[in-house]
Amino acid sequence: MTCLKVVPLIDDFADKCLAESLKESVRSHIDSCPECESKLNETQRLKTLLQRLAVPYPALIYFNEATDLILTRIADERRAHQEIH
Amino acid sequence: MKDQIPELVGSFVNGSEVDFAMLVRMFRRKIYATAHKIVGNHLDADDVVQETFVRVYRKREELKDVKYFSTFLMRVATNYAIDLLRRHRGHQEIGDDTASLPGAVQLDLAKRVSTPKEEFENKKLMEEIQAALDQLPPRQKITAILHDVDGHTKAEVAAILECPETTVRSNLHIARTKLKRILKHRL
């Protein structure tokens, strides 16, 4: 395999979802091509970095209040709908 | 818990509000977390959570033909988040509004760090990753978040965004290329 064919497959190789029939030849090219190996390593490092993204979670009280608001909005809509019909 | 979902959805579609409330409780944190990564602040994430469940309630008839409730839910959430992102484009950036979070705030990562310095470094890293994601157009950003951050498969992302897997691959590739450039110093 050449770099031209391997480069578009690097994402799927890094994501472990490359077709079985291609895996071996892509692996063998990457083992012998520093440029493609570097591209794969960079993709893997980016994936690892992105997986670390965490969000600040509000306390349970927020989720309970949000749930109450959702249920209230729905009850209001249902009441308005019943009044129309 | 997961096994209960089809039963709860069936009952919700048939009019059970108790089971709808149960579904809200089961999925609200997941929707909040993904929404926050997409919109980048608490106020908009809160808006996405509330609007998503209200819209799902309105669309409940459609759920009769839906295989996976979580995919349907995530689709409604991401569509609304895309609307919000587009609405905010060109407007003033909404900054870090962590202080507006009700109750105790907990950075998930803080659980795994031990010193104030490490905590500071991690907060900085989170802000850099979020800022990098914020530079992407909405579809690329959401594809990268759903796939690379939240761990959905390409097929799942395609189902959520209602597009072919080839589009997911292409958006993911472009997003990664841009992110590698923006976050080069971290790689």
Interface residues (C-beta under 8 A of the other chain):
Chain A: P8 D11 D12 D15 C17 E42 T43 R45 L46 K47 L49 L50 Q51 R52 L53 A54 V55 P56 Y57 P58 A59 L60 I61 Y62 F63 E65 A66 T67 L69 I70 L71 R73 I74 E77
Chain B: E17 F20 A21 V24 R25 R28 R29 Y32 A33 H36 K37 H42 A45 D46 V49 Q50 F53 V54 Y57 R58 T98 L101 P102 G103 A104 V105 Q106 L107 D108 L109 L125 M126 I129 Q130 L133 A144 H147 D148 V149 G151 T153 K154 R169 L172 H173 R176 L179 K180 L183 R186 L187
